[in-house]
Amino acid sequence: MIKQSKFSLNFFGLAFLFFLFWLAVSGSFHWQSLLMGGAASLLVAYYNRNLLIKPQERPSLRGKALPRLLIFCMCLLVDIVKANLQVAAIVLNPRMPISPQMVNLEVNLKTVASRVLLGNSITLTPGTLVVLSEENRFVVHAITAEAGAGLADWELIDRLKQIEGGNL
């Protein structure tokens, strides 16, 4: 068995992302600001190292998976915009045509990362919220019956299966 080092590529990658965030927020490239940002980034990454995704939980992004993930993100962005417009129309309608409901959603995703990505995608989409997640079962609150009915055949679930390497 290969012994994992305390500081992995994942750790330094996260610290680098924190550092980029520091640069974006501070807007300063003075050496003192860079030094402080680097130290703060390493410190935050170190104290959160146990929250990082373990190697066995990471999805394999080789071959066709990376372009498929980028397409997934673009489709998710389009769905978020559409859902925003639908929720805005509901809120601006004086009759408030809502029909809230809980929807049981069964998916067949192989990896934890795919299930987390799906749960976050559902929650990011206005009008839907994941209330419970257990393995391949999600309980989702939907603001309308149409939003709830559309979850079972949501194209992003199929895209996640393609990313995992499933034949669709």
Residue pairs with C-beta under 8 A, 6 or more apart in sequence:
4 55
6 49
8 52
10 52
10 53
10 55
11 45
11 46
11 49
11 52
12 45
14 45
14 48
14 52
15 41
15 42
15 44
15 45
16 41
18 40
18 41
18 44
18 45
19 37
19 38
19 41
22 37
22 40
22 41
23 29
23 34
23 37
26 33
26 37
28 34
53 113
57 111
57 112
57 113
58 113
59 65
59 111
59 113
59 114
59 163
59 164
60 165
61 69
64 162
65 163
65 165
68 159
68 162
68 163
69 163
71 159
72 156
72 159
72 160
72 163
75 155
75 156
75 159
76 121
76 124
76 125
76 156
79 125
79 156
80 124
80 125
80 126
83 125
83 126
83 127
83 128
83 147
84 126
86 126
86 127
86 144
86 147
87 126
87 127
87 143
90 96
90 97
90 98
90 127
90 143
90 144
97 144
98 143
98 144
99 143
99 144
99 145
100 141
100 142
100 143
100 144
101 141
101 142
101 145
101 148
102 131
102 139
102 140
102 141
102 142
103 139
103 140
103 141
103 142
103 148
103 149
103 151
103 152
104 137
104 138
104 139
105 137
105 138
105 139
105 140
105 151
105 152
106 136
106 137
107 115
107 118
107 136
107 137
107 138
107 157
108 136
108 161
109 115
109 118
109 136
109 157
109 160
109 161
109 164
110 164
110 166
111 164
114 160
114 163
114 164
115 133
115 135
115 136
117 160
118 138
118 156
118 157
118 160
119 130
119 133
119 138
121 156
122 128
122 129
122 130
122 138
122 140
122 151
123 129
123 130
127 142
127 143
127 144
127 147
128 140
128 141
128 142
128 143
128 147
128 148
128 151
129 140
129 141
130 138
130 139
130 140
131 139
131 140
131 141
132 138
132 139
133 139
140 148
140 151
142 148
142 151
158 168
161 168
162 168
